[in-house]
């Protein structure tokens, strides 16, 4: 399946990677792995902080954090596996040298983007591979969470 993104999405999509496999919560485990979403505490705050550093170094010259937050950014991704987004940015970003950073940095940047959208952090880092991330469904940001839109 080929993904298509608008030129704006191409400019705003950017990064990701990581480590470790996700361990679903007891509730998610009872419902099955398919119930994991971007609201399921799928990254750590430490990973997002490292992702912000990687973003600032690799992405900030072309992308501003505000471009990566909110429904406008996520609208084409809602309902899709997070692995599609990860695979896209890993294959296409940075625009001047796609695939040039580590999967760990791509996962960290993805975690940072999730944090920008007030997706809650958890205790396990976001994995840095499309196969693991294919099990996580993208949902719309929770606009009621404190800090949304910053």
C-alpha positions, 0 to 999 in steps of 0.5 A: 500500500502506497502512502500519499501525503500532501506537500504540506504533510511532507513538509510537516512529517519528520522523524522517528525511531526507538527501541524495545517492544511495547507491553500493553496494559492489562486492559489492553492485553485483555482486549488484544494488541490491536487496541493499542492507540497513540493514547495508550502511553506508548513512549516515555517522557525521557524518550520524547526529551531526547527526541526533542533534542534530535528534532532541534538538531535535524528537523527544526531548520525546516519544521516548526513544532506548531506544524506538527500538532493538532487535528490538521496535522493528524487528519490524514493519519487518524485510523492508520497504523503509527508504523505507516507514519514512522516508515514514511518519515524514516524513508523521506526525512530529513529531506536533504538526506532521508534515512540518515539518522538512527532508528532510535532518533526517529523513534524519539522524534516520533515520541516528541511529536506524540508529546506535542499532541499531548499523547500521554507518556508511559514507562516503555519506549516507543519501538523503532520499527514499522512492524511493532508500530503497525500494531498501534492505531493513530487516534486524534489528539486529546484536545482536553489535555493540559498543554494541547496546542503548545 
